[in-house]
């Protein structure tokens, strides 16, 4: 662990550890705690990675990193993780090191830290999806990690824009969504000509959407 990471985590209060299917994930109250149900996203992404075209994997809104880390541990590929929160990025680096997974961590808005010509075979997207009026229901969660804007779709729209720009032909994305958001997300995806929703899965506390790009 580098000096900056050590210093940042040393200043954290009450660092917790969570066993995420064999990964020891460190986080604190400033970062969204890992949810076991989200391992389904890792498994789905891993299945797609195994048959995807050549190229790296991208995770956006990565948080402490457990979803992407588990995916590439199950199906090894190079991994780029993006999050706008510097604290989440420091935990992500530490968690990747502990997992023995090589990750390139980029800190900043997802539309600014990716180069226009970068392409990824599989994209994992874990955006906040709670409508702003409902964030008070989750006082234990950091607001910036759950606030999806007025309709809960603001960061989902941003993730779809990243998928549209950076997913390779015949590539796939797995997008995490909130309960009941599948129809609205499918309508948003339909506005992108060569992207299509393949499947929507409703899970314990949210949902997942598989989005494919047509082959050339």
N, C-alpha and C positions, 0 to 999 in steps of 0.2 A: 504494500500500500504506500502511495507517495506521501510526501510531507503535508501537502495541502489537504488531501483526503483525511489523513490522521488528525490534523488540527480541527477540521470541520466536524468530524464525528466525535472528537474528544469534547467539543463544546456542547454536544447534544445532551438533552436531559432525558433520562429514563429510556435509553435505547432498548428496544425490544427485539426479540428474535421470533421468527415464525417458520415452522417446518412446512415448506411448500413442495410437497411430493419429493422430499429428499434434499431440497435446497434450503440452506439456512439463510433466511432473508432478514437482514437488519433494517430497522426503520424506527422512527419516533413519532411523536404527536404532530409533527409538521408535515408528515408524509402519509398518504392514504395507506392504511393497514392492508396487507394481503388478504384477499378473500379466497377461500378454498374452491368455491364454485367456478372461479375464473380459470382454474387449471384446465377446464374443458376447452377454453380458447387456445391454450398451449398445445393440447393434444390435436385439436383440429388443424392448427397451423403446422404442426410437425407432420401430419399426414399429407398435407399439401406440399410441404417442402420436399418430401421424398420423391415426388413426381413432377416437381416444377422445373421450368427451364433453368439453365445455368444462371448463377448470379447470387448476390447477397440478399439477406433478409433485412427488412427495416421494421423497427417498432417505433411508433409515435405515441406521445402522451404516455411514456414508458413508466413513470413513477419510479419505484424502487427496483424495477426491472424483472420481477419474478416471472411474468408471463412469457416474455421473449427469451429469457435465460432457459426456462424449462423447455421451450419449443426447440431451441437449437442444441440443447443437451440430448433431447430425444432424437433429433434429426440434424446432425451437425452441418452448419453452414456459417459463413461469416455473418456477423450481426452488427448493424448500426442502430443505436438507440437515441431517441430525441426526447427531451423534456425541457420545458421553459423554466422549471424550478431548480435553482442551483443546489438546494438541499437534497432534492430527489436525485439529482445527478451524482452527488457525492456518495449517497447510499448505493446507487446503481453501480458505480465503479467498485465500491467495496464488495458488494454482493457478487459481481462478476468475478472479481479476484478470488473470493472464497469458493466460488463454484468451479474455478478453473476454466472459465469460458472467456475467450478473447472477444472483447466488445469495443467498438468505437462509440464513445458517448459524445453527443453534441448537445450543448446547452443553449437554448434559445427558442424563439418561435419557429414552428416547423416549416413555415413558408420562407424562412430566411437562412436556415442552416443547411439546407439541401441545395446542391447545385442543379441548374436547369437540366444538365445532361445526365444526371445520375438516374440509373434505373435499377429496380429491385424485382426479384422473382416472386417474393411473397412479402406482403405488408401486413403487419399486425397493428391495429389501432385501438387504443384504450381511452377514448376521450371522456371527459366529464359529461354526464347526460341527465343530471337532475334538473328539472325546471327551477328557475331562480326562486319562485314563490314557495318551493317545497324544501329548500336546503335546511330550514330550521328543524326539519324532522330528523336530521342527522348531525346533532351537535358535536359528536365525537370526531367528525371528519373535517379536515381542512377545507375551507370554503373553495379555494381555488382548484382543489382536486375533484370537486363534485359539481360545481356550478356550470350548467350547460346553457345558461342564458334564458331569455323569456320562455321559450318553448322546449328547452332542453336539447336543442339541435345545433346550437351555434358551433361547438367544437366538432360535432359530427360533420357538419358542412365543411369545415376546414380540413378534416381528415379525408373526406371524399375528394376535395380539390387536390390533395397530395397524392391520393391513389390515382386520380386521373392523369396527373403529370408524370408520375414516377414508376408506375407498374408496367412491367414488360408485357408485350403480346403473349397471350396464353398464360399469363401469371394470375395469381389469386391474392385476395386480401380477406382477412377475417376482422370484422369490425364489431366491437362491443357496443351494445345499445341498451337503453332502459326498457322497462316493461311497457309493452304496448306501442313501441315506436317502430315496429317492423314495417307497417304499411307506409308511414311517412318517409322512412329511409328508402324504401323501394321506389317511391315516387321521385325522390331526389336523385337516386342512381339512374333512373330512366332518362334524366335530362342529359346524361353523358352517352354519346352515341354508341361507343364500343364497349361499354361496361354493362354487366347484367347481374342481377341478384340470382344466385343459384339456389340458395337455401337460407331460411331463417329458423333459428332454434330458440325457443323460449326456455330459459333456465331458472334456477332457484330465485335469483333476485334481479335478473336482467335478461339479456338476450344476446345472440350472436348472429351476424349476417355474413355469409360468404359472397364475395363479389369477384367475378372473373372478368378478365379482359379477353376479347376475341383474339384468336391467332391472326397473324398477317395473312 
